Amino acid sequence: MAIVNVTDANFSNETNEGVVLADFWAPWCGPCKMIAPVLEELDGDMGDKVKIVKLDVDENQETASKFGVMSIPTLLVFKDGEVVDQVVGFQPKEALADTLNKHL
């Protein structure tokens, strides 16, 4: 599965089924740029079990506000549409994989 860029308009449709990792990010954010290749690797490793979506908080402030995102990157783990976990800031691949595996 490929990483999906989402917007305020389609966020809930993209996060309502299965385990989804939502990356709240912005193009100017250094740690967001650092975590991008980690998410690509995770998608390659876990893409059949976990969907990864990215939401640009500058362009989609409504969704970021709804989930109380105050700093980026913020990663929310959804399971069947409900937030079940949250990670703020850069994390290594192994830590993110551990977080996701708890919800599979």
Sequence and secondary structure as in RCSB ss.txt:
>XXXX:A:sequence
MAIVNVTDANFSNETNEGVVLADFWAPWCGPCKMIAPVLEELDGDMGDKVKIVKLDVDENQETASKFGVMSIPTL
LVFKDGEVVDQVVGFQPKEALADTLNKHL
>XXXX:A:secstr
   EEE TTTHHHHSSSSEEEEEEE TT HHHHHHHHHHHHHHHHHTTTEEEEEEETTT HHHHHHTT  SSSEE
EEEETTEEEEEEES   HHHHHHHHHTT 
